[in-house]
Amino acid sequence: MSIGYEYHIFVCENLREPGDKRGSCGSHATTELRGYMKDLLREHGLKARCRANKAGCLNYCKLGPVLVIYPENTWYHFETQADIEEIVLSHIRDGIPVERLLLP
């Protein structure tokens, strides 16, 4: 029996005061979107291979909501459930990064 995960996803849920010039991922429903991601992982039988955790500030606030997938160190911007579904199915399930959502 091996321990650990093939993928570990950290979703920024940092929340700053309203009006903070840096912005904050948490003001974009990232907690709910991470919950949706966890549901998808379970639904597609990926839960044993992948862990989705909340993270504090990942320091890319100006780019909007972000997440990072390890061990590849792949960074994504996301906004919708459709974005999350594409990341889970394409990247996690099929091993194909979602080019349109990659951070520059």
Sequence and secondary structure as in RCSB ss.txt:
>XXXX:A:sequence
MSIGYEYHIFVCENLREPGDKRGSCGSHATTELRGYMKDLLREHGLKARCRANKAGCLNYCKLGPVLVIYPENTW
YHFETQADIEEIVLSHIRDGIPVERLLLP
>XXXX:A:secstr
   S SEEEEEE     TT TT  GGGGTHHHHHHHHHHHHHHTT TTTEEEEEES  S GGG SEEEEETTTEE
EE  SHHHHHHIIIIIIIT    GGGB  
